[in-house]
Amino acid sequence: MNWLPLVHGVGPLTAEKGFASQADVLLKTRLAAEAVGATPMARPEDMETNPATGRVYAVTTKNKKMTADKLNPANTRPENLYGHIVELIPPGDGGKDADHTADTCTWDLFVLAGNPRDAKHGAKFHPATGENGWFVNPDNLTFDPKGRMFVATDGANDFGLPDGIYGIDTKGPARGLPKLLFTCLHGAEAAGPCFTPDGKTLFVSVQQPAEDAETLDKVETRWRDFKGNNIPRPAVVAIQRTDAKEVGA
């Protein structure tokens, strides 16, 4: 993979082509990237760096508008309703030695989300992925201090699943093997996962509970207060183990 600079005055990024200045290039980043020939991606919702390996992960939630004629090696499924995660591998020995300023890197498709038991989904997880392990619509992610990935989903309700948090090893024999850690109430989104430095507390934002209800009298939950006719409210949840060990241990 080669990184392409977006510099005003270089190549097609000129006033004659609709880019009046470097500020204009930054404001029209997608159009500028398209003009220089960058790879079109399916809705990249988040990018995070693994502190243990230095590898960078781009989370593409979904792209139902992806047509067969626009497919490329990093976006392999038309009408991608399920999402996937791309792994970028910078030069260097990993961790703090990874060279994130390099113009080139290698890459891999870390997971292709979807139901691995439904061939139409074209999912790619570890072969040992269980019935409650696979997920759809990865949205945000974070890493614990040892480099284990934790994925938050947004849109699983469309597949009859609650959104939630899935833990995945990024190396070793369990690489790409997701395990369900936390589920939201139906209709809510898991977002913004973040660890404390010791890896013993994972914060998760539970957003817009009961968002699929048309009116308040039709909500199916009064989370998080569960009192009378109180409206459903978002909240930040802190996840800890009862034995005080790291969440991913």
N, C-alpha and C positions, 0 to 999 in steps of 0.2 A: 504494500500500500504506500502511495506517495501522497504527502500533504501538499496542497496547492495554496500558495499565498494569495490573499485577496488584497491587492495593492492598487490604489487608484492610479490610472495612467499606464498600467501594465496590461498588455493583451487587450481584451474587449472592455475593460473597466475604464472607459473614457466618457467624457461629457457627450461625445457624439453618439454613444451607445446608451445614454440615459443615466450615467453615474457622474454627477457634477463634482464630487469631491470624495475624499476618503470617508468623511462622515456619511455621505450618501451611500457609499459601499457598505458601511456598517449597518445602516438603517435598512438596506435592501440585501441583507446577507444571503438569503436563499436565492434571490435572483442573480446575485453576483456569483455564487457558487455554481449555479446552473450555467452561467455564461462561460465560465472557465472550464467546464466539463467535469465537475465533481459528480460523484456517485449519488444518485437520488436514493434517499432512505425513507423507510416507513416510520413516520412519526417518532423520532427519538425524544423520549420524555425525560431521560436522565442520563448522565454520564458520571461514573465514579471510579476512583483508583483504589485498587487493592493494596493496603499498606504493607502486606507481607510479601507480595510478589512484584509490585509495581505495574501490573497489568491493568489496563483501563477497560471498562465495560460500558457499552452503549446499549441502553434499554429502548427498544422500539415496541411501543405498546400494541399497535396494529395498523393496518392500512387496507381497508376494504375497497379502496379505489385503485389498488395496484392491479394493473392488467398484465396479461401474459407477455405483451410486446415490450414492457418496461422492466422485466425481471433482470436481475444482475446477480453475481455471485454472493453478494451480501444480503440480497432480498430475493429469496428463491421461490416464494409461493404467491400466486395471484389471489386477489381478494383475501388477503391475509387478515383473518378475523381474530387471530390468536396471539400474535406478537412473537418476538424473539429477542435474544441477547447476543450482541456481537462482542467478541473478546479481542482487544487490540494489544499487541505484544511489542513494546518498544525495545530497541537495542539495549544491551547491557546484561548484567548478571541478575537482574531482578531487585525488588525491594528499593532501597534508597539508591542503588546503582543503576536503576533503569533510566535511560536517557530520553526524557519526555520532550526534549527540544529537537530531537532528530527529525529530518525531513521524511524519513521512511520508517515503516514498522511492518511486522507481519501480523496476521489476524486469523481468527477462527470463528465459526458459529458455535457459541458456547451451548445454547439450548434453542430449540425451536418449540415454542409452547403449543399446547393443545392436548387432546386426549390421545395418548400413544396407542390405544386399542382401537382407534378409529382411523383407518388408513386415509380417509379423506382429509384429515387434519394435517398429515405429513409431519407429525411431531417428532422431535429428537431429544430424548432424555437418556440418562443412564438406563441400561436394560433392566435393572432391578427396581425401577420406579413403581411404587405401589398405587393402588386404586385411589388413595387419599393423598398421593404425593404430587401428581401432575397439576399444572396450573395453566391459566390463560391470562392474557393481557398484563404482562409484567409492566410496572409503571415507575416505581422508585426502587432503589436498593441501597444497602449499606454493607459494611464489613465489620466483623468483630476483630479484636487485636491479632488473632491468629490467621486472618485472611479468609474466614468462612463468610460466604455471601448470604444475605438475607433479603429476599425479594418481596416487595409489597405489590399487590395486584389492584387493578381498577377496571371493572367491567365484567368480572366473572359472573355477576348476577344474570347476564344475558345467556349464560350457559347452565343456569340452574344451580350455580355454586355461590357460596359467600366469598367475598373478597377476604384476603388475609395475608399472612406472612409465612414464607417458606424459606427454610435454611438449606443451603447447598454447599457442599465441599467444592473447592475450585482446583484441587490437585489431589493426587493419590488415587487409590482404587475406587473411591466413592465420588470422583469428579463427575459433576453433572447429575447427581442423585438428589432430587428435592425431597424434603420432609416437611410436612405441615406443622407449624408451630402455633399459630394463632388465627382465629377466624373472627371477622366482624359479624355483627348482626346483618341479616339480609337487607340490602338496600344501602348499606354504608360502604365507604371506600377506606382501605388502609393506605396511609401515606406517610411520607417523611420519616421513615425509620432511622433511628440514631442511637448509637451505643455510648455509654460512659467509657472513659479510657480503660477501666479495668475489665470491661466486657461483662459485667455482672448485672447491668440494667439495660434493657432495650426499650426506648421510648417509641411509641407508635401513635400517630394521629388517626383517630376514627372520625371521618368526615361525613357530612350530610346524611345522617341516619334517616331512614324512611323516605329518601328522596323520590322514590317511585310512586309515592302516594299523591294523588291529584289534589286532595284537600285534607285538612287536619282531621276531619271526622273519619277518614279512611286509613289513617296510619295504623300499622300492625304492631308498633312498639312505641313505648314512651321512654325509651332509653335516653338518658342514663339515670333519670330521677325515679321513673316508674310511679309517679304520684298523680292521681286524678287525671285531669286533662292537660297536664303540662306538655309542651311541645317536645319532640325529640331534639336532643342537643348533641353537638359534636364534643369530643373530649380527647385529651392526650392520656394514653394508657402506659403505665410503667410495668414491664414484664421482668420478673425476677424468679430465680429458682428458690425453693424453700430450703435447700441445703447451702445456700449462699455461694454456690459455684458459678462459673461463667455460664451464661445462657446457652451457649453452643457446646458446652462440655458433654 
